[in-house]
Amino acid sequence: MPRGWRCAGLRWSPDGAALVWRDGARERISALAYGRELAFRAIGARHCAGVRGLDCPLGPLGASVSGRSTGGQCPDCARLDRSRSVAADTVADDPRPYTVYLAWFGPGMVKVGITAEARGSARLLEQGAVVFTLLGRGPLMAARRTEELLRTALDVPDRVPYAAKRAVRATLPADPVERAAEVRELYGRAVALSGWPESLERAALEPVDHVHVFGLAGAPPATGVIGELVDGGRVAGRLVAAAGPDLHLDRGDGAVLVLDTRLVRGWELAAAGDGEVTVPVRDLAGTDPAVQDGLF
């Protein structure tokens, strides 16, 4: 982790997950590998991570941000971010093609959503979708109308809390056919519906499974969640899995802690010389919604 640089969170690509670091306009990437030992401590105070690659305008380091905020932004930057957010339904004039998808996170947990076609599967990786399939492709407003049609007709949500996704990961079926079963069934019901916009091109059923990308096959179940970072607080463990923004860290003593990397945005981090954990940790089953929780 580059000294003096602040963490900007986790980024997914077809090559896997990586931590992003920023120092003004400069950016660096640290690829993550399963089996690797991670140990770091937070330095000083947490500052606003800015918006869409731009620094927070409130001071040279940005405004101070609560350690429990998963947004990692000051109120002004958060408002600016949402003002140009397709996810928040505040953009209607994006000319790019969009895809509509079904995403499965575990037994009984499926959502419908849209993403820019150019992003490929990145949005699904960011959300921690274990299995997904595309439903169609078309203009933004046609994709949005289709999303609403399917949400209502199939009785599936367009948002799933991250806490719920974490809780269900320990119950994933080992058989990939079984993991894709709910997506296949909902796809069949979706394409049988009338009322799809004419400008939306239907997609063939092609379930994509991320279990091995996330490292979840055979990974020990999580037992706890890191609640926040604090000045001088240490986090350590062997990286055994990653899904969405979450890193699963095996402590080697039966405990597996989930670190939501949205909590790391805006912190300066330094390597820690020991494997001690000195930040607040709560039981996985008793997870509270964090302040300013993100979408999806």
C-alpha positions in Angstrom: 0.0 0.0 0.0 1.6 3.3 -1.1 2.5 5.5 1.9 0.8 8.9 1.9 -1.8 7.7 -0.6 -5.5 7.3 0.5 -7.5 4.2 -0.3 -10.3 4.8 -2.8 -11.9 1.4 -2.3 -12.2 -1.9 -4.3 -12.4 -2.2 -8.1 -13.5 -5.3 -10.0 -12.4 -6.3 -13.5 -12.3 -9.6 -15.4 -8.9 -10.0 -13.9 -10.2 -9.9 -10.3 -10.3 -7.5 -7.5 -7.9 -4.7 -6.7 -7.6 -1.9 -4.2 -7.4 1.6 -5.7 -5.2 4.3 -4.2 -5.3 8.0 -5.0 -3.1 11.0 -4.3 -4.7 14.0 -6.0 -5.0 13.2 -9.7 -2.6 10.2 -9.4 -4.0 6.7 -9.1 -2.4 3.3 -8.3 -3.8 -0.2 -8.2 -2.9 -3.1 -5.8 -4.2 -6.4 -7.2 -5.5 -8.9 -4.6 -4.8 -12.6 -4.5 -6.5 -15.3 -2.5 -4.3 -16.9 0.1 -2.3 -13.7 0.6 -1.9 -12.3 4.2 -3.1 -8.8 4.7 -2.2 -6.6 7.7 -2.6 -2.9 7.9 -3.4 0.0 10.3 -5.3 3.2 9.7 -3.5 6.5 10.1 -4.9 9.8 11.3 -8.4 10.7 10.3 -10.7 9.6 7.5 -11.4 12.2 4.8 -14.0 12.4 2.0 -13.1 10.3 -1.0 -14.5 12.9 -3.4 -16.8 12.0 -6.3 -16.1 10.2 -9.6 -12.3 10.5 -9.4 -12.4 14.2 -8.4 -11.2 15.5 -5.0 -13.5 16.8 -2.4 -13.6 20.6 -2.7 -13.7 21.1 1.1 -10.0 21.6 2.0 -6.8 20.0 0.8 -7.6 16.6 2.2 -11.4 16.8 1.9 -14.0 17.0 4.7 -13.9 14.6 7.6 -16.1 11.5 7.3 -17.6 9.2 9.9 -15.7 5.9 10.2 -19.0 4.0 9.9 -20.1 5.6 6.6 -20.1 3.2 3.8 -20.4 6.0 1.3 -17.1 7.5 2.3 -18.2 11.0 1.2 -19.2 14.3 2.7 -22.9 15.3 2.2 -22.0 17.7 -0.7 -20.0 15.1 -2.6 -22.7 12.4 -2.0 -25.4 14.7 -3.4 -23.3 15.5 -6.5 -22.6 11.7 -7.0 -26.3 10.9 -6.8 -27.2 13.8 -9.1 -25.6 11.9 -12.0 -26.4 8.4 -10.9 -28.3 5.9 -13.1 -28.7 3.7 -10.0 -30.4 6.5 -8.1 -32.7 7.1 -11.2 -31.5 10.7 -11.6 -30.2 10.4 -15.1 -32.5 10.0 -18.1 -30.5 11.3 -21.0 -27.6 8.8 -21.2 -27.3 7.8 -24.9 -25.3 4.6 -24.2 -27.0 1.1 -24.6 -28.0 -0.6 -21.3 -28.6 -4.2 -20.3 -31.3 -5.6 -18.0 -30.2 -8.5 -15.8 -31.3 -10.9 -13.1 -28.8 -11.4 -10.3 -28.8 -14.2 -7.7 -27.0 -13.8 -4.4 -28.0 -17.0 -2.6 -31.1 -19.1 -2.0 -34.3 -17.0 -2.3 -32.4 -13.8 -3.0 -32.7 -12.5 -6.6 -32.9 -9.0 -7.9 -33.5 -7.3 -11.3 -31.3 -4.4 -12.4 -29.7 -2.5 -15.3 -26.2 -1.5 -16.1 -24.4 0.2 -19.0 -23.5 -2.4 -21.6 -20.0 -1.1 -21.8 -19.4 -2.1 -18.2 -19.8 -5.8 -19.0 -20.0 -7.9 -15.9 -18.2 -5.3 -13.7 -21.4 -4.0 -12.1 -22.4 -7.6 -11.2 -19.0 -8.3 -9.6 -19.3 -5.0 -7.6 -22.7 -6.1 -6.3 -21.5 -9.5 -5.3 -23.8 -11.4 -7.7 -23.1 -15.1 -7.4 -25.0 -15.9 -10.6 -26.5 -13.6 -13.2 -28.0 -13.7 -16.7 -28.8 -10.9 -19.1 -32.5 -10.3 -20.1 -32.2 -7.7 -22.8 -30.4 -4.7 -24.3 -31.6 -1.3 -25.4 -31.8 2.4 -24.6 -31.7 3.6 -21.0 -35.4 4.4 -20.6 -36.5 1.2 -22.3 -34.2 -0.7 -19.9 -35.6 1.2 -16.9 -39.2 0.4 -18.0 -38.4 -3.2 -18.4 -36.8 -3.3 -14.9 -39.9 -1.9 -13.4 -42.1 -4.3 -15.4 -40.2 -7.3 -14.1 -39.9 -6.0 -10.6 -43.6 -5.7 -10.3 -44.7 -8.8 -12.3 -42.1 -11.2 -10.9 -42.2 -9.7 -7.4 -38.4 -9.3 -7.2 -36.6 -6.3 -5.7 -34.3 -4.0 -7.5 -32.1 -3.6 -4.4 -30.7 -6.1 -1.9 -28.9 -5.0 1.3 -25.3 -6.0 1.5 -25.9 -7.4 5.0 -28.4 -9.9 3.6 -26.0 -10.9 0.9 -23.2 -11.7 3.4 -25.6 -13.7 5.6 -26.6 -16.0 2.7 -23.1 -16.7 1.3 -22.6 -19.6 3.8 -25.6 -21.4 2.3 -24.6 -21.5 -1.4 -25.2 -24.8 -3.1 -22.1 -26.6 -4.2 -23.7 -27.6 -7.5 -23.5 -24.8 -10.2 -26.7 -26.2 -11.8 -28.5 -25.7 -8.5 -27.1 -22.2 -8.1 -28.5 -21.2 -11.4 -31.9 -22.8 -10.9 -33.7 -19.7 -9.6 -32.3 -17.5 -12.3 -33.4 -20.0 -15.0 -36.9 -20.2 -13.6 -37.3 -16.4 -13.3 -35.8 -15.9 -16.8 -38.6 -18.2 -18.2 -41.3 -16.2 -16.4 -39.7 -12.9 -17.5 -39.6 -13.6 -21.3 -43.2 -14.9 -21.2 -44.5 -11.5 -20.0 -46.1 -9.1 -22.4 -45.4 -5.4 -22.2 -41.7 -5.4 -23.0 -40.6 -2.2 -24.8 -40.2 -2.8 -28.5 -36.8 -1.1 -28.5 -35.4 -3.6 -26.0 -33.6 -6.6 -27.7 -34.1 -9.9 -25.8 -31.0 -11.8 -24.6 -30.6 -15.5 -24.6 -30.5 -17.4 -21.3 -26.8 -17.7 -20.4 -26.2 -17.9 -16.6 -22.8 -16.7 -15.5 -21.4 -18.1 -12.2 -19.0 -16.1 -10.1 -18.3 -18.5 -7.3 -14.8 -19.3 -8.3 -14.1 -15.6 -9.3 -15.1 -14.7 -5.7 -13.1 -17.6 -4.2 -16.2 -18.8 -2.4 -15.9 -22.5 -3.4 -14.8 -24.2 -0.2 -14.1 -21.0 1.7 -14.9 -21.0 5.4 -18.1 -19.2 6.4 -17.8 -15.6 7.7 -18.3 -15.2 11.5 -18.0 -11.5 12.0 -18.0 -8.1 10.3 -15.6 -5.2 10.9 -17.7 -2.2 11.9 -15.3 0.6 11.1 -11.7 1.7 11.0 -10.2 4.0 13.7 -6.9 5.9 14.0 -4.2 3.3 14.7 -6.7 0.4 14.4 -5.3 -2.8 12.9 -6.9 -5.3 10.5 -5.3 -8.6 9.6 -6.0 -12.0 8.1 -5.5 -14.3 5.1 -7.7 -13.3 2.2 -9.8 -16.3 1.3 -12.7 -14.7 -0.7 -14.0 -11.4 -2.0 -17.5 -10.6 -3.2 -18.8 -7.2 -4.1 -17.0 -4.8 -1.8 -16.4 -7.4 0.9 -13.0 -9.1 1.7 -13.2 -12.3 3.7 -10.2 -12.5 6.1 -9.4 -15.8 7.8 -7.9 -15.2 11.2 -6.6 -18.8 11.6 -8.4 -19.3 14.9 -11.8 -20.1 13.5 -12.8 -16.5 13.0 -13.4 -15.2 9.5 -14.0 -11.4 9.3 -15.7 -9.5 6.5 -14.1 -6.2 5.7 -16.5 -4.0 3.7 -13.9 -2.0 1.6 -16.4 0.9 1.3 -15.4 1.6 5.0 -11.7 1.9 3.9 -12.3 4.7 1.3 -10.7 7.9 2.5 -8.2 6.4 4.9 -4.4 6.4 4.7 -3.2 2.9 5.5 0.2 1.6 6.5 1.5 -2.0 6.8 1.1 -3.5 10.2 3.8 -5.7 11.6 1.6 -8.2 13.5 -1.7 -10.0 13.0 -3.6 -8.3 15.7 -7.2 -6.9 15.0 -7.9 -3.8 17.1 -10.9 -2.3 15.2 -14.6 -2.8 16.2 -16.0 -6.2 15.1 -19.6 -7.4 15.4 -21.2 -10.8 15.0 -22.3 -11.5 11.5 -25.8 -12.4 12.6 -26.2 -9.1 14.5 -25.1 -6.8 11.7 -26.6 -3.3 11.8 -27.1 -1.3 8.7 -24.1 1.1 8.4 -24.5 4.8 8.1 -25.2 6.0 4.5 -25.3 2.5 3.2 -24.8 2.2 -0.6 -27.2 1.0 -3.2 -27.6 -2.7 -4.1 
